[in-house]
Amino acid sequence: MRMSHVYQPVMLLELLSRNGSASVEQIAKSLLLHDRSQIEYYESITKNMVGRVLTKNRGLTDKKGDTYSLNNYEQLTQQQVQELMSLCQNRIDGYIESRGGRIWVHRSKSAGYISGSLRYNLLKQAKFRCELCGTPADQKALEVDHIIPRNKGGSDDPSNFQILCYSCNASKRDTDDTDFRGMLDAYDNREAGCPFCELPEERIVSENELAIWLYDGYPVTAGHSLFIPKRHVSDYFDLFKPERNAIEALIAEAREKLQSDDATITGFNMGANAGTTAGQTVLHAHVHLIPRREGDVKNPKGGVRGVIPAKQQY
């Protein structure tokens, strides 16, 4: 059962409890209360951000298990409690007033709906670490970031996502003024006469928004596959991060299918030729995935070191 199936009865409950009508904001708040993934997200924010600061840095709170308590609360009078609550509310109101609509702009323009399963897969792919600074999830809350922001034309395709900790994500939002329009236009770049820009439809095994999987026309072994960016780009080192993501997604798909279809495959070689000196013949970036089988060569030791035959064995 998907979360969207829960949303419908939640909305009906809200309408029924309010004599048949409710505002969008009231319904949204009710949905939020029933969305466990959102609660878990803010639990992470509580533990790794605000709770950590107030407990370890400020010494204002204490934490036992999953419960926070305000130090010396029992010494406060009811009037002092009310005064402190008023001060906190004034601080919140003042900050929002000073920032205006800018306080939420990163969410209204950059954030699209990301399902819990997709978020989990992205986190797993990133090994639950920020892909910029390497901070693990148990130290800082991790967020799904659009590499090319949606307000700059970036899509919600998984290849355009990366995992950033809240600090790196906030820094990227505040300081990144790159003009992405040229990058977006570059994705449509094709070159006349390039065999990979003019692939016949029947050669394509699978594809996503930015990359293609096909079988090599001159295979080293059965199942030898190529993964090609749709954009015409000379070699692997010139790929944009979303293109690398797209290629890696297709490689994972291919590996699973090849091993499922052929039980004799027990290993793979993979890599890219970058430049004519390295043996690149088609100057459109592509990555090779070559299935290996027991006994396909006399001594496989060294693997890709065999690009210089005398150096393969060591």
C-alpha positions as CSV (number, residue, x, y, z in Angstrom):
1,M,0.0,0.0,0.0
2,R,1.5,3.3,-1.1
3,M,1.4,6.5,1.0
4,S,-0.8,8.1,-1.6
5,H,-3.5,5.5,-0.7
6,V,-3.3,6.7,3.0
7,Y,-3.7,10.3,1.9
8,Q,-7.2,9.9,0.7
9,P,-8.7,8.6,4.0
10,V,-6.7,11.1,5.9
11,M,-8.2,13.9,3.9
12,L,-11.7,12.5,4.3
13,L,-11.1,12.2,8.1
14,E,-10.1,15.8,8.2
15,L,-13.2,16.9,6.3
16,L,-15.5,14.8,8.5
17,S,-14.0,16.1,11.7
18,R,-14.5,19.7,10.5
19,N,-18.2,19.5,9.6
20,G,-17.5,18.7,6.0
21,S,-15.1,21.4,4.9
22,A,-11.4,22.2,5.5
23,S,-8.8,24.5,4.0
24,V,-5.9,23.2,2.0
25,E,-3.5,24.2,4.8
26,Q,-5.6,22.2,7.4
27,I,-5.6,19.1,5.1
28,A,-1.9,19.5,4.4
29,K,-1.1,19.6,8.1
30,S,-3.1,16.5,8.7
31,L,-1.3,14.7,5.8
32,L,2.0,15.7,7.3
33,L,1.1,14.2,10.7
34,H,0.4,10.9,9.1
35,D,3.5,10.8,6.8
36,R,6.0,8.8,8.8
37,S,8.8,9.6,6.3
38,Q,8.4,13.3,7.0
39,I,8.4,12.7,10.8
40,E,11.6,10.6,10.5
41,Y,13.2,13.4,8.5
42,Y,12.5,15.9,11.3
43,E,13.5,13.4,13.9
44,S,16.9,13.4,12.2
45,I,16.9,17.2,12.2
46,T,16.1,17.2,15.9
47,K,18.8,14.8,16.9
48,N,21.6,16.0,14.5
49,M,21.0,19.7,14.4
50,V,18.9,21.6,16.9
51,G,19.0,19.0,19.7
52,R,22.8,18.6,19.3
53,V,23.3,22.4,19.5
54,L,21.0,23.0,22.5
55,T,22.4,20.0,24.4
56,K,26.1,19.8,23.6
57,N,26.9,23.4,22.6
58,R,24.4,25.5,24.7
59,G,23.9,23.2,27.7
60,L,20.2,24.2,27.8
61,T,18.8,20.7,27.3
62,D,19.5,17.2,28.3
63,K,18.8,14.0,26.4
64,K,18.1,10.5,27.7
65,G,17.2,7.9,25.1
66,D,14.8,9.6,22.7
67,T,13.6,12.2,25.2
68,Y,14.8,15.8,25.6
69,S,14.3,17.8,28.8
70,L,14.9,21.5,29.6
71,N,17.5,21.9,32.3
72,N,16.3,23.5,35.5
73,Y,12.7,23.7,34.2
74,E,11.3,22.9,37.7
75,Q,12.9,26.1,39.0
76,L,10.9,28.3,36.6
77,T,7.7,30.0,37.7
78,Q,4.7,29.9,35.4
79,Q,5.2,33.6,34.6
80,Q,8.8,33.0,33.6
81,V,7.7,30.1,31.4
82,Q,5.2,32.4,29.6
83,E,7.8,35.1,29.2
84,L,10.4,32.7,27.7
85,M,7.7,31.3,25.3
86,S,6.9,34.8,24.2
87,L,10.6,35.6,23.6
88,C,10.9,32.4,21.5
89,Q,7.9,33.3,19.4
90,N,9.1,36.8,18.9
91,R,12.4,35.5,17.7
92,I,10.7,33.2,15.2
93,D,8.3,36.0,14.0
94,G,11.2,38.5,13.7
95,Y,13.4,36.1,11.7
96,I,10.6,35.2,9.3
97,E,9.6,38.9,8.9
98,S,13.3,39.9,8.2
99,R,13.7,37.2,5.6
100,G,10.3,37.5,3.9
101,G,9.5,34.9,1.3
102,R,13.2,34.1,0.8
103,I,13.1,31.8,3.8
104,W,11.2,29.2,1.9
105,V,12.3,29.8,-1.7
106,H,14.6,26.8,-1.8
107,R,11.7,24.5,-1.1
108,S,9.1,26.2,-3.3
109,K,11.4,26.3,-6.4
110,S,13.9,23.5,-5.9
111,A,12.1,20.7,-4.1
112,G,10.0,18.2,-6.0
113,Y,8.2,15.2,-4.6
114,I,10.7,12.5,-3.9
115,S,9.2,9.1,-2.8
116,G,10.5,7.4,0.2
117,S,11.8,4.4,-1.9
118,L,13.7,6.7,-4.2
119,R,15.2,8.6,-1.3
120,Y,16.3,5.3,0.3
121,N,17.9,4.1,-3.0
122,L,19.8,7.4,-3.4
123,L,21.0,7.2,0.2
124,K,22.1,3.6,-0.3
125,Q,23.9,4.5,-3.5
126,A,25.7,7.3,-1.6
127,K,26.5,4.9,1.3
128,F,24.6,7.2,3.6
129,R,27.2,9.9,3.3
130,C,27.2,13.4,1.9
131,E,28.5,13.2,-1.7
132,L,30.3,16.5,-1.3
133,C,32.0,16.4,2.2
134,G,31.6,12.7,3.1
135,T,29.8,13.3,6.4
136,P,27.8,10.2,7.4
137,A,24.1,10.2,8.2
138,D,24.6,9.6,11.9
139,Q,26.4,13.0,12.2
140,K,24.3,15.2,10.0
141,A,20.9,15.0,8.4
142,L,21.2,14.1,4.7
143,E,19.0,15.6,2.0
144,V,18.2,14.9,-1.6
145,D,19.5,17.7,-3.7
146,H,18.8,18.6,-7.4
147,I,22.2,18.9,-9.0
148,I,20.8,21.3,-11.5
149,P,18.0,23.1,-9.5
150,R,14.5,22.8,-10.8
151,N,14.2,26.6,-11.0
152,K,17.2,26.5,-13.4
153,G,15.4,23.9,-15.5
154,G,16.7,20.7,-13.8
155,S,14.5,17.6,-14.0
156,D,13.2,15.2,-11.4
157,D,15.0,12.3,-13.1
158,P,17.1,10.3,-10.6
159,S,20.2,11.1,-12.6
160,N,19.8,14.7,-11.5
161,F,19.8,13.9,-7.7
162,Q,22.6,13.7,-5.3
163,I,22.8,13.3,-1.5
164,L,24.1,16.3,0.5
165,C,24.2,16.9,4.2
166,Y,22.2,19.9,5.3
167,S,25.3,22.1,5.6
168,C,26.5,21.4,2.1
169,N,23.0,21.7,0.7
170,A,22.5,25.1,2.4
171,S,25.8,26.3,1.1
172,K,25.1,25.3,-2.4
173,R,21.7,27.1,-2.3
174,D,23.2,30.3,-0.9
175,T,26.4,30.6,-3.0
176,D,25.9,28.8,-6.3
177,D,25.1,31.4,-8.9
178,T,26.2,29.3,-11.9
179,D,24.2,30.0,-15.1
180,F,23.0,26.5,-15.9
181,R,21.2,27.4,-19.1
182,G,24.2,26.6,-21.3
183,M,24.6,23.2,-19.5
184,L,20.9,22.3,-20.1
185,D,21.3,23.2,-23.8
186,A,24.4,21.1,-24.0
187,Y,22.4,18.0,-23.2
188,D,20.8,18.3,-26.7
189,N,24.2,18.5,-28.4
190,R,24.6,15.9,-31.3
191,E,27.2,15.7,-34.0
192,A,26.5,14.8,-37.6
193,G,28.3,11.7,-38.7
194,C,29.0,10.4,-35.1
195,P,28.0,6.7,-35.0
196,F,26.8,7.1,-31.4
197,C,24.8,10.2,-32.1
198,E,23.0,8.5,-34.9
199,L,22.3,5.1,-33.4
200,P,19.5,3.0,-35.1
201,E,16.6,2.5,-32.7
202,E,16.9,-1.3,-32.9
203,R,20.4,-1.3,-31.4
204,I,19.3,0.3,-28.1
205,V,18.8,-2.3,-25.3
206,S,17.7,0.2,-22.7
207,E,17.9,4.0,-22.0
208,N,17.1,6.7,-19.5
209,E,16.9,10.4,-19.8
210,L,20.6,11.0,-20.5
211,A,22.2,7.7,-21.5
212,I,21.9,4.6,-23.7
213,W,22.8,0.9,-23.2
214,L,23.7,-1.1,-26.3
215,Y,25.7,-4.3,-27.2
216,D,29.1,-3.7,-28.7
217,G,29.3,-4.2,-32.4
218,Y,32.6,-6.0,-32.0
219,P,32.2,-7.8,-28.7
220,V,35.1,-9.1,-26.7
221,T,32.8,-11.7,-25.0
222,A,29.1,-12.4,-25.3
223,G,27.1,-9.7,-23.6
224,H,29.9,-7.0,-24.1
225,S,28.0,-3.8,-23.5
226,L,28.5,-0.1,-24.1
227,F,27.0,2.8,-22.1
228,I,26.8,6.1,-24.0
229,P,25.7,9.6,-23.0
230,K,23.1,11.0,-25.4
231,R,25.0,14.3,-25.5
232,H,27.9,14.3,-27.9
233,V,31.0,14.6,-25.6
234,S,34.5,13.5,-26.3
235,D,35.5,11.3,-23.3
236,Y,34.5,10.2,-19.8
237,F,36.2,13.0,-18.1
238,D,34.0,15.6,-19.8
239,L,30.7,14.0,-18.6
240,F,28.5,16.0,-16.3
241,K,27.6,14.4,-12.9
242,P,24.0,13.6,-13.9
243,E,25.3,11.8,-17.0
244,R,27.6,9.7,-14.9
245,N,24.7,8.9,-12.6
246,A,22.6,7.9,-15.7
247,I,25.4,5.6,-17.0
248,E,25.9,3.9,-13.6
249,A,22.2,3.2,-13.4
250,L,22.2,1.5,-16.7
251,I,25.4,-0.5,-15.8
252,A,23.6,-1.8,-12.7
253,E,20.6,-2.7,-14.8
254,A,22.8,-4.5,-17.4
255,R,24.8,-6.4,-14.8
256,E,21.7,-7.7,-13.2
257,K,20.1,-8.8,-16.5
258,L,23.3,-10.3,-17.9
259,Q,23.9,-12.5,-14.8
260,S,20.2,-13.4,-14.7
261,D,20.2,-14.5,-18.3
262,D,23.6,-16.3,-18.3
263,A,24.7,-18.2,-15.2
264,T,28.2,-18.7,-16.7
265,I,29.1,-15.1,-16.1
266,T,31.2,-14.9,-12.9
267,G,32.9,-11.5,-13.3
268,F,33.2,-8.3,-15.3
269,N,35.8,-5.9,-16.6
270,M,34.6,-2.3,-17.0
271,G,36.3,0.9,-18.1
272,A,36.5,3.6,-20.6
273,N,39.1,4.6,-23.2
274,A,39.8,8.4,-23.0
275,G,41.8,9.7,-25.9
276,T,43.3,8.1,-29.0
277,T,46.5,7.3,-27.1
278,A,44.4,5.1,-24.8
279,G,42.8,3.4,-27.8
280,Q,39.6,5.4,-28.2
281,T,38.4,5.1,-31.8
282,V,35.0,6.7,-31.5
283,L,35.4,10.1,-30.0
284,H,32.1,10.1,-28.2
285,A,32.4,9.0,-24.6
286,H,31.4,5.4,-23.8
287,V,32.0,2.9,-21.0
288,H,32.6,-0.8,-21.6
289,L,31.1,-3.6,-19.5
290,I,32.7,-6.9,-20.5
291,P,31.3,-10.2,-19.0
292,R,33.9,-12.7,-17.9
293,R,33.6,-16.5,-17.5
294,E,35.7,-19.1,-15.9
295,G,38.4,-20.3,-18.3
296,D,37.8,-17.6,-21.0
297,V,41.6,-16.8,-20.8
298,K,44.4,-18.9,-19.5
299,N,45.4,-16.5,-16.7
300,P,43.0,-13.6,-16.0
301,K,45.2,-12.1,-13.2
302,G,45.7,-8.4,-13.7
303,G,42.5,-7.8,-15.5
304,V,42.4,-4.3,-17.0
305,R,46.2,-4.0,-16.6
306,G,46.2,-5.9,-19.8
307,V,45.8,-2.7,-21.8
308,I,49.6,-2.9,-21.7
309,P,50.1,-6.6,-22.1
310,A,53.6,-6.8,-20.6
311,K,52.3,-5.3,-17.4
312,Q,49.2,-7.5,-16.9
313,Q,51.0,-10.2,-14.9
314,Y,52.7,-9.2,-11.7
